[in-house]
Amino acid sequence: MNRIRLLAEQVANQIAAGEVIERPASVVKELVENALDAQAARVTVEVQAGGRSLVRVVDDGCGMSRDDALLCLERHATSKIRRAEDLAAIATMGVRGEALPSIASVSRFTLTTREKAADSPEGTQIVISGGKIVEVKAAGAAPGTSVEVRQLFFNLPARRKFLRTEETESAHIQHYLMIAALGYPEVAFTFRREGRLVWQLPPVKTGTDAASRLAALRERLRALYGGEQKLLTVDYCAEVQFPEEPDAEAPQPSTFNPQSATRFRLWGFIGAPGVSRSTREDQHLFVNRRPVENRGLNFALLEGYHTALMKGRYPVACLFLEMDPAGVDVNIHPAKREVKFHREADVRRLVAQAVRQALLAFHTGKPEPAGAKVAAQGASAPEQPAPPVEQSALPNFPAALK
């Protein structure tokens, strides 16, 4: 008697859902990332009961045809990559094509979509219950995609039992939407909870130059946090030359190749000295516009502040790191939250140097010119000498003796 059997596709999807979909906030994250990859200009998110009873995400992106809508519900069906080599240069938020089938296998799922480039006003609606397709029909819809997820984990009572309270789950959803709104200021975000409007962020006009992007980010920060925080501007560029890897068959010392120079840029805002928090919850770090968690970047912030920060306090930051996608590995965590850098030490040193230059410009009162070019193994920027201090004679002090 054979003891090893192939799992049914529905069971495999539920197992994958346990890794990708941890809570209602994970559903919102995956659906919003799909909307951003579809070049949506407006995203609306509505939740009820902390996301347990309803999660609805509506966007005005490119939409899908009937065939694509059916195919996107299959495992590992994606429009983001084509071959294995594409994993080395991921430029989209989604990668593997596991989110939609995983969500549909643990909920009552309704997908309504209409392709923006289609001439017909007719869209496609697909109804799925617990991973089984119930109905596929034509439906009138606006260009874009609307996804409704009802009764999350209705067929997995153990997972549903371990969800937190409605307030806690709603807070996790709101936290992710805030991060997505910071990463994409040019996209309008609307968030409704229990039928009530929580926030409505209008799109911020932005361009390709550094000044307009920083202005758009500051406007979005002001809309979310208010304008009372004292923030410093960070805009640091470097031409980084990573040493070439030696050949395994003929070991040679690492050498520099001028043709292998890559561009490293860090821009955004950090808190001025005195603006700090007791936790890292106000540190928002983005790598190629993807919100990430990386302890090396967190420690680099502390290294940059050095003695300008009290012990036990953490800086406030919203920083965007732009570099070659081939130097970042985002495919190490099912939820794509954690990333690893191929040159972790060099990236950490450059981030700390960028923070130090921003703080130095604040203390000296002179703006630091953007576009400083350094090598990956070059020495740090020389410190500017302190201006001489003029001292006058003290009053009531006896004259010098002859």
DOVO-373452 format. One record per residue (C-alpha): residue number from 0; x, y, z. Coordinates in steps of 0.1 Angstrom, whole numbers. Example, Ala and Ser with C-alpha at 12.3 -4.5 7.8 and 13.67 -1.06 7.14 Angstrom:
# residues 2
pt nr 0 | px 123 | py -45 | pz 78
pt nr 1 | px 137 | py -11 | pz 71
***
This chain:
# residues 402
pt nr 0 | px 0 | py 0 | pz 0
pt nr 1 | px 14 | py 34 | pz -10
pt nr 2 | px 17 | py 58 | pz 18
pt nr 3 | px 28 | py 88 | pz -2
pt nr 4 | px 2 | py 106 | pz -22
pt nr 5 | px -1 | py 138 | pz -42
pt nr 6 | px -21 | py 165 | pz -24
pt nr 7 | px -53 | py 178 | pz -41
pt nr 8 | px -49 | py 212 | pz -57
pt nr 9 | px -74 | py 228 | pz -32
pt nr 10 | px -54 | py 215 | pz -2
pt nr 11 | px -21 | py 228 | pz -18
pt nr 12 | px -37 | py 262 | pz -22
pt nr 13 | px -48 | py 262 | pz 14
pt nr 14 | px -13 | py 253 | pz 25
pt nr 15 | px 2 | py 281 | pz 4
pt nr 16 | px -24 | py 305 | pz 19
pt nr 17 | px -11 | py 297 | pz 53
pt nr 18 | px 23 | py 311 | pz 43
pt nr 19 | px 12 | py 341 | pz 21
pt nr 20 | px -21 | py 351 | pz 39
pt nr 21 | px -14 | py 355 | pz 76
pt nr 22 | px -43 | py 379 | pz 85
pt nr 23 | px -67 | py 403 | pz 67
pt nr 24 | px -39 | py 429 | pz 63
pt nr 25 | px -21 | py 404 | pz 41
pt nr 26 | px -51 | py 402 | pz 18
pt nr 27 | px -51 | py 440 | pz 16
pt nr 28 | px -14 | py 441 | pz 9
pt nr 29 | px -15 | py 415 | pz -19
pt nr 30 | px -45 | py 432 | pz -36
pt nr 31 | px -31 | py 467 | pz -33
pt nr 32 | px 2 | py 455 | pz -48
pt nr 33 | px -16 | py 441 | pz -77
pt nr 34 | px -34 | py 474 | pz -82
pt nr 35 | px -1 | py 493 | pz -81
pt nr 36 | px 15 | py 470 | pz -106
pt nr 37 | px -15 | py 476 | pz -129
pt nr 38 | px -7 | py 513 | pz -130
pt nr 39 | px -37 | py 523 | pz -110
pt nr 40 | px -42 | py 560 | pz -103
pt nr 41 | px -69 | py 555 | pz -77
pt nr 42 | px -72 | py 527 | pz -51
pt nr 43 | px -102 | py 523 | pz -28
pt nr 44 | px -101 | py 499 | pz 2
pt nr 45 | px -131 | py 490 | pz 23
pt nr 46 | px -131 | py 466 | pz 53
pt nr 47 | px -157 | py 454 | pz 77
pt nr 48 | px -152 | py 436 | pz 110
pt nr 49 | px -115 | py 441 | pz 108
pt nr 50 | px -114 | py 424 | pz 74
pt nr 51 | px -130 | py 392 | pz 86
pt nr 52 | px -164 | py 397 | pz 70
pt nr 53 | px -154 | py 419 | pz 40
pt nr 54 | px -123 | py 432 | pz 23
pt nr 55 | px -130 | py 451 | pz -10
pt nr 56 | px -102 | py 466 | pz -31
pt nr 57 | px -112 | py 486 | pz -62
pt nr 58 | px -87 | py 502 | pz -87
pt nr 59 | px -88 | py 518 | pz -121
pt nr 60 | px -58 | py 500 | pz -135
pt nr 61 | px -54 | py 483 | pz -168
pt nr 62 | px -79 | py 455 | pz -159
pt nr 63 | px -80 | py 420 | pz -174
pt nr 64 | px -97 | py 402 | pz -202
pt nr 65 | px -119 | py 371 | pz -196
pt nr 66 | px -91 | py 347 | pz -204
pt nr 67 | px -66 | py 365 | pz -182
pt nr 68 | px -92 | py 367 | pz -153
pt nr 69 | px -96 | py 330 | pz -154
pt nr 70 | px -59 | py 323 | pz -157
pt nr 71 | px -49 | py 346 | pz -128
pt nr 72 | px -67 | py 323 | pz -104
pt nr 73 | px -43 | py 294 | pz -112
pt nr 74 | px -12 | py 289 | pz -91
pt nr 75 | px 20 | py 305 | pz -104
pt nr 76 | px 2 | py 323 | pz -132
pt nr 77 | px 16 | py 358 | pz -134
pt nr 78 | px 24 | py 386 | pz -158
pt nr 79 | px 54 | py 399 | pz -138
pt nr 80 | px 81 | py 375 | pz -149
pt nr 81 | px 87 | py 352 | pz -179
pt nr 82 | px 118 | py 332 | pz -171
pt nr 83 | px 141 | py 323 | pz -142
pt nr 84 | px 166 | py 351 | pz -151
pt nr 85 | px 139 | py 377 | pz -144
pt nr 86 | px 141 | py 368 | pz -107
pt nr 87 | px 175 | py 385 | pz -106
pt nr 88 | px 160 | py 419 | pz -116
pt nr 89 | px 125 | py 422 | pz -101
pt nr 90 | px 110 | py 456 | pz -107
pt nr 91 | px 73 | py 449 | pz -97
pt nr 92 | px 56 | py 444 | pz -63
pt nr 93 | px 43 | py 410 | pz -71
pt nr 94 | px 64 | py 381 | pz -83
pt nr 95 | px 51 | py 345 | pz -79
pt nr 96 | px 14 | py 345 | pz -88
pt nr 97 | px 3 | py 328 | pz -56
pt nr 98 | px -17 | py 355 | pz -39
pt nr 99 | px -50 | py 353 | pz -57
pt nr 100 | px -55 | py 315 | pz -57
pt nr 101 | px -44 | py 315 | pz -20
pt nr 102 | px -69 | py 341 | pz -11
pt nr 103 | px -97 | py 324 | pz -31
pt nr 104 | px -91 | py 291 | pz -14
pt nr 105 | px -98 | py 304 | pz 21
pt nr 106 | px -127 | py 328 | pz 14
pt nr 107 | px -157 | py 336 | pz -6
pt nr 108 | px -141 | py 355 | pz -34
pt nr 109 | px -155 | py 377 | pz -62
pt nr 110 | px -134 | py 391 | pz -90
pt nr 111 | px -149 | py 417 | pz -113
pt nr 112 | px -127 | py 432 | pz -140
pt nr 113 | px -128 | py 450 | pz -173
pt nr 114 | px -99 | py 457 | pz -196
pt nr 115 | px -92 | py 494 | pz -200
pt nr 116 | px -82 | py 490 | pz -237
pt nr 117 | px -113 | py 469 | pz -246
pt nr 118 | px -139 | py 485 | pz -268
pt nr 119 | px -168 | py 466 | pz -252
pt nr 120 | px -183 | py 479 | pz -219
pt nr 121 | px -188 | py 444 | pz -208
pt nr 122 | px -166 | py 430 | pz -180
pt nr 123 | px -161 | py 396 | pz -164
pt nr 124 | px -172 | py 384 | pz -130
pt nr 125 | px -159 | py 353 | pz -113
pt nr 126 | px -174 | py 339 | pz -81
pt nr 127 | px -153 | py 314 | pz -61
pt nr 128 | px -162 | py 297 | pz -28
pt nr 129 | px -134 | py 280 | pz -9
pt nr 130 | px -113 | py 275 | pz -40
pt nr 131 | px -141 | py 262 | pz -62
pt nr 132 | px -154 | py 282 | pz -91
pt nr 133 | px -191 | py 288 | pz -86
pt nr 134 | px -200 | py 311 | pz -115
pt nr 135 | px -184 | py 329 | pz -144
pt nr 136 | px -205 | py 355 | pz -161
pt nr 137 | px -204 | py 388 | pz -180
pt nr 138 | px -211 | py 419 | pz -159
pt nr 139 | px -211 | py 456 | pz -164
pt nr 140 | px -181 | py 472 | pz -148
pt nr 141 | px -159 | py 503 | pz -149
pt nr 142 | px -124 | py 499 | pz -164
pt nr 143 | px -102 | py 483 | pz -138
pt nr 144 | px -105 | py 455 | pz -112
pt nr 145 | px -127 | py 451 | pz -81
pt nr 146 | px -120 | py 422 | pz -57
pt nr 147 | px -143 | py 413 | pz -28
pt nr 148 | px -131 | py 389 | pz -1
pt nr 149 | px -158 | py 378 | pz 23
pt nr 150 | px -157 | py 355 | pz 53
pt nr 151 | px -120 | py 350 | pz 54
pt nr 152 | px -108 | py 316 | pz 67
pt nr 153 | px -145 | py 304 | pz 68
pt nr 154 | px -132 | py 269 | pz 59
pt nr 155 | px -103 | py 270 | pz 83
pt nr 156 | px -118 | py 275 | pz 118
pt nr 157 | px -84 | py 272 | pz 135
pt nr 158 | px -69 | py 301 | pz 116
pt nr 159 | px -100 | py 322 | pz 121
pt nr 160 | px -99 | py 316 | pz 158
pt nr 161 | px -63 | py 329 | pz 161
pt nr 162 | px -72 | py 363 | pz 145
pt nr 163 | px -70 | py 392 | pz 169
pt nr 164 | px -97 | py 417 | pz 177
pt nr 165 | px -114 | py 438 | pz 151
pt nr 166 | px -96 | py 469 | pz 163
pt nr 167 | px -62 | py 452 | pz 161
pt nr 168 | px -68 | py 438 | pz 126
pt nr 169 | px -81 | py 472 | pz 114
pt nr 170 | px -49 | py 488 | pz 128
pt nr 171 | px -27 | py 465 | pz 108
pt nr 172 | px -46 | py 472 | pz 76
pt nr 173 | px -44 | py 509 | pz 82
pt nr 174 | px -7 | py 507 | pz 89
pt nr 175 | px 0 | py 490 | pz 56
pt nr 176 | px -22 | py 514 | pz 36
pt nr 177 | px -2 | py 543 | pz 52
pt nr 178 | px 31 | py 527 | pz 40
pt nr 179 | px 16 | py 522 | pz 5
pt nr 180 | px 4 | py 558 | pz 4
pt nr 181 | px 39 | py 570 | pz 13
pt nr 182 | px 55 | py 548 | pz -14
pt nr 183 | px 32 | py 561 | pz -41
pt nr 184 | px 22 | py 597 | pz -35
pt nr 185 | px 10 | py 600 | pz -71
pt nr 186 | px -18 | py 575 | pz -64
pt nr 187 | px -50 | py 585 | pz -47
pt nr 188 | px -60 | py 563 | pz -17
pt nr 189 | px -94 | py 560 | pz -1
pt nr 190 | px -99 | py 539 | pz 31
pt nr 191 | px -134 | py 531 | pz 45
pt nr 192 | px -140 | py 511 | pz 76
pt nr 193 | px -174 | py 499 | pz 87
pt nr 194 | px -189 | py 521 | pz 60
pt nr 195 | px -173 | py 553 | pz 73
pt nr 196 | px -146 | py 572 | pz 56
pt nr 197 | px -113 | py 571 | pz 75
pt nr 198 | px -92 | py 590 | pz 51
pt nr 199 | px -92 | py 602 | pz 15
pt nr 200 | px -58 | py 611 | pz 1
pt nr 201 | px -58 | py 630 | pz -32
pt nr 202 | px -30 | py 623 | pz -57
pt nr 203 | px 1 | py 645 | pz -55
pt nr 204 | px 15 | py 658 | pz -87
pt nr 205 | px 51 | py 646 | pz -90
pt nr 206 | px 78 | py 645 | pz -117
pt nr 207 | px 110 | py 627 | pz -124
pt nr 208 | px 134 | py 653 | pz -109
pt nr 209 | px 145 | py 651 | pz -72
pt nr 210 | px 129 | py 683 | pz -61
pt nr 211 | px 94 | py 674 | pz -72
pt nr 212 | px 96 | py 639 | pz -57
pt nr 213 | px 108 | py 653 | pz -24
pt nr 214 | px 80 | py 679 | pz -25
pt nr 215 | px 54 | py 652 | pz -32
pt nr 216 | px 66 | py 630 | pz -4
pt nr 217 | px 66 | py 659 | pz 20
pt nr 218 | px 30 | py 667 | pz 10
pt nr 219 | px 19 | py 631 | pz 16
pt nr 220 | px 37 | py 631 | pz 50
pt nr 221 | px 19 | py 663 | pz 59
pt nr 222 | px -14 | py 647 | pz 49
pt nr 223 | px -8 | py 616 | pz 71
pt nr 224 | px 11 | py 630 | pz 101
pt nr 225 | px 5 | py 667 | pz 101
pt nr 226 | px 31 | py 694 | pz 96
pt nr 227 | px 44 | py 698 | pz 132
pt nr 228 | px 74 | py 674 | pz 128
pt nr 229 | px 108 | py 688 | pz 121
pt nr 230 | px 123 | py 668 | pz 93
pt nr 231 | px 156 | py 670 | pz 74
pt nr 232 | px 160 | py 663 | pz 37
pt nr 233 | px 183 | py 635 | pz 26
pt nr 234 | px 194 | py 634 | pz -11
pt nr 235 | px 226 | py 614 | pz -16
pt nr 236 | px 239 | py 599 | pz -47
pt nr 237 | px 270 | py 577 | pz -53
pt nr 238 | px 286 | py 558 | pz -81
pt nr 239 | px 293 | py 525 | pz -65
pt nr 240 | px 319 | py 501 | pz -79
pt nr 241 | px 315 | py 466 | pz -64
pt nr 242 | px 345 | py 443 | pz -67
pt nr 243 | px 341 | py 415 | pz -92
pt nr 244 | px 337 | py 380 | pz -78
pt nr 245 | px 369 | py 359 | pz -83
pt nr 246 | px 367 | py 327 | pz -105
pt nr 247 | px 363 | py 296 | pz -84
pt nr 248 | px 387 | py 276 | pz -106
pt nr 249 | px 414 | py 302 | pz -106
pt nr 250 | px 412 | py 323 | pz -74
pt nr 251 | px 423 | py 358 | pz -80
pt nr 252 | px 422 | py 388 | pz -57
pt nr 253 | px 391 | py 410 | pz -61
pt nr 254 | px 396 | py 437 | pz -87
pt nr 255 | px 375 | py 467 | pz -97
pt nr 256 | px 360 | py 470 | pz -131
pt nr 257 | px 351 | py 506 | pz -141
pt nr 258 | px 323 | py 492 | pz -164
pt nr 259 | px 306 | py 476 | pz -134
pt nr 260 | px 297 | py 508 | pz -115
pt nr 261 | px 261 | py 510 | pz -104
pt nr 262 | px 242 | py 540 | pz -92
pt nr 263 | px 232 | py 542 | pz -55
pt nr 264 | px 207 | py 569 | pz -44
pt nr 265 | px 191 | py 575 | pz -10
pt nr 266 | px 165 | py 602 | pz -7
pt nr 267 | px 137 | py 611 | pz 17
pt nr 268 | px 134 | py 626 | pz 51
pt nr 269 | px 148 | py 619 | pz 86
pt nr 270 | px 139 | py 634 | pz 119
pt nr 271 | px 160 | py 663 | pz 132
pt nr 272 | px 180 | py 657 | pz 164
pt nr 273 | px 154 | py 657 | pz 192
pt nr 274 | px 127 | py 640 | pz 171
pt nr 275 | px 128 | py 603 | pz 181
pt nr 276 | px 105 | py 575 | pz 191
pt nr 277 | px 107 | py 547 | pz 217
pt nr 278 | px 102 | py 521 | pz 189
pt nr 279 | px 110 | py 517 | pz 152
pt nr 280 | px 74 | py 519 | pz 141
pt nr 281 | px 80 | py 553 | pz 124
pt nr 282 | px 109 | py 541 | pz 103
pt nr 283 | px 96 | py 535 | pz 68
pt nr 284 | px 123 | py 522 | pz 45
pt nr 285 | px 117 | py 515 | pz 8
pt nr 286 | px 140 | py 497 | pz -16
pt nr 287 | px 131 | py 505 | pz -53
pt nr 288 | px 97 | py 516 | pz -39
pt nr 289 | px 91 | py 484 | pz -21
pt nr 290 | px 85 | py 487 | pz 17
pt nr 291 | px 110 | py 464 | pz 33
pt nr 292 | px 123 | py 453 | pz 67
pt nr 293 | px 161 | py 450 | pz 70
pt nr 294 | px 180 | py 451 | pz 103
pt nr 295 | px 211 | py 463 | pz 85
pt nr 296 | px 193 | py 495 | pz 73
pt nr 297 | px 179 | py 501 | pz 108
pt nr 298 | px 214 | py 498 | pz 123
pt nr 299 | px 228 | py 521 | pz 96
pt nr 300 | px 203 | py 548 | pz 107
pt nr 301 | px 216 | py 545 | pz 142
pt nr 302 | px 252 | py 546 | pz 130
pt nr 303 | px 245 | py 578 | pz 111
pt nr 304 | px 229 | py 596 | pz 141
pt nr 305 | px 257 | py 583 | pz 164
pt nr 306 | px 257 | py 606 | pz 195
pt nr 307 | px 229 | py 629 | pz 181
pt nr 308 | px 203 | py 604 | pz 195
pt nr 309 | px 197 | py 594 | pz 231
pt nr 310 | px 202 | py 558 | pz 241
pt nr 311 | px 171 | py 537 | pz 237
pt nr 312 | px 155 | py 561 | pz 212
pt nr 313 | px 150 | py 554 | pz 175
pt nr 314 | px 150 | py 580 | pz 147
pt nr 315 | px 120 | py 589 | pz 125
pt nr 316 | px 127 | py 582 | pz 89
pt nr 317 | px 110 | py 578 | pz 55
pt nr 318 | px 138 | py 569 | pz 31
pt nr 319 | px 138 | py 556 | pz -5
pt nr 320 | px 168 | py 535 | pz -16
pt nr 321 | px 173 | py 532 | pz -53
pt nr 322 | px 198 | py 508 | pz -67
pt nr 323 | px 202 | py 480 | pz -93
pt nr 324 | px 175 | py 454 | pz -88
pt nr 325 | px 201 | py 427 | pz -94
pt nr 326 | px 218 | py 437 | pz -61
pt nr 327 | px 187 | py 430 | pz -41
pt nr 328 | px 170 | py 397 | pz -33
pt nr 329 | px 133 | py 401 | pz -25
pt nr 330 | px 124 | py 364 | pz -29
pt nr 331 | px 135 | py 352 | pz 5
pt nr 332 | px 102 | py 356 | pz 24
pt nr 333 | px 67 | py 344 | pz 13
pt nr 334 | px 52 | py 379 | pz 20
pt nr 335 | px 83 | py 397 | pz 4
pt nr 336 | px 88 | py 418 | pz 35
pt nr 337 | px 124 | py 410 | pz 41
pt nr 338 | px 152 | py 417 | pz 16
pt nr 339 | px 189 | py 409 | pz 14
pt nr 340 | px 216 | py 428 | pz -3
pt nr 341 | px 244 | py 412 | pz -22
pt nr 342 | px 268 | py 438 | pz -6
pt nr 343 | px 252 | py 443 | pz 28
pt nr 344 | px 282 | py 461 | pz 44
pt nr 345 | px 286 | py 486 | pz 15
pt nr 346 | px 249 | py 495 | pz 15
pt nr 347 | px 249 | py 499 | pz 52
pt nr 348 | px 280 | py 521 | pz 51
pt nr 349 | px 266 | py 543 | pz 24
pt nr 350 | px 232 | py 548 | pz 42
pt nr 351 | px 251 | py 558 | pz 74
pt nr 352 | px 272 | py 582 | pz 54
pt nr 353 | px 241 | py 598 | pz 38
pt nr 354 | px 225 | py 603 | pz 72
pt nr 355 | px 257 | py 618 | pz 86
pt nr 356 | px 259 | py 643 | pz 58
pt nr 357 | px 223 | py 654 | pz 63
pt nr 358 | px 229 | py 659 | pz 100
pt nr 359 | px 261 | py 678 | pz 93
pt nr 360 | px 243 | py 701 | pz 69
pt nr 361 | px 217 | py 708 | pz 95
pt nr 362 | px 243 | py 717 | pz 122
pt nr 363 | px 264 | py 738 | pz 100
pt nr 364 | px 234 | py 755 | pz 83
pt nr 365 | px 248 | py 748 | pz 48
pt nr 366 | px 228 | py 726 | pz 24
pt nr 367 | px 247 | py 695 | pz 14
pt nr 368 | px 250 | py 693 | pz -24
pt nr 369 | px 233 | py 663 | pz -39
pt nr 370 | px 252 | py 641 | pz -62
pt nr 371 | px 283 | py 633 | pz -42
pt nr 372 | px 302 | py 605 | pz -59
pt nr 373 | px 321 | py 580 | pz -38
pt nr 374 | px 335 | py 545 | pz -44
pt nr 375 | px 322 | py 515 | pz -26
pt nr 376 | px 356 | py 511 | pz -7
pt nr 377 | px 366 | py 548 | pz -6
pt nr 378 | px 372 | py 568 | pz 25
pt nr 379 | px 344 | py 587 | pz 41
pt nr 380 | px 340 | py 624 | pz 34
pt nr 381 | px 365 | py 646 | pz 52
pt nr 382 | px 351 | py 665 | pz 82
pt nr 383 | px 349 | py 703 | pz 78
pt nr 384 | px 370 | py 722 | pz 103
pt nr 385 | px 351 | py 741 | pz 130
pt nr 386 | px 351 | py 779 | pz 126
pt nr 387 | px 374 | py 797 | pz 151
pt nr 388 | px 357 | py 811 | pz 182
pt nr 389 | px 363 | py 847 | pz 190
pt nr 390 | px 369 | py 854 | pz 227
pt nr 391 | px 368 | py 889 | pz 243
pt nr 392 | px 384 | py 900 | pz 275
pt nr 393 | px 366 | py 891 | pz 307
pt nr 394 | px 353 | py 920 | pz 327
pt nr 395 | px 369 | py 930 | pz 361
pt nr 396 | px 400 | py 909 | pz 352
pt nr 397 | px 433 | py 925 | pz 363
pt nr 398 | px 457 | py 937 | pz 336
pt nr 399 | px 486 | py 915 | pz 326
pt nr 400 | px 517 | py 920 | pz 348
pt nr 401 | px 548 | py 937 | pz 333
***
